[in-house]
Amino acid sequence: MLIYYEILLALMYIQRAKNLHIISGATVRNRITKAK
């Protein structure tokens, strides 16, 4: 049961990291377009 919980936690962390990466990438692109 503990292993299952750790896997679930890891998947949630990976998903959050992907979302943060997408958001940060979008903000960087917006800043570049605004700078031009």
ChimeraX attribute file (.defattr): number of C-alpha atoms within 10 A of each C-alpha:
attribute: neighborCount
match mode: 1-to-1
recipient: residues
	/A:1	5
	/A:2	7
	/A:3	8
	/A:4	9
	/A:5	10
	/A:6	11
	/A:7	11
	/A:8	12
	/A:9	12
	/A:10	12
	/A:11	12
	/A:12	12
	/A:13	12
	/A:14	12
	/A:15	12
	/A:16	12
	/A:17	12
	/A:18	12
	/A:19	12
	/A:20	12
	/A:21	12
	/A:22	12
	/A:23	12
	/A:24	12
	/A:25	12
	/A:26	12
	/A:27	12
	/A:28	12
	/A:29	12
	/A:30	11
	/A:31	11
	/A:32	10
	/A:33	9
	/A:34	8
	/A:35	7
	/A:36	5
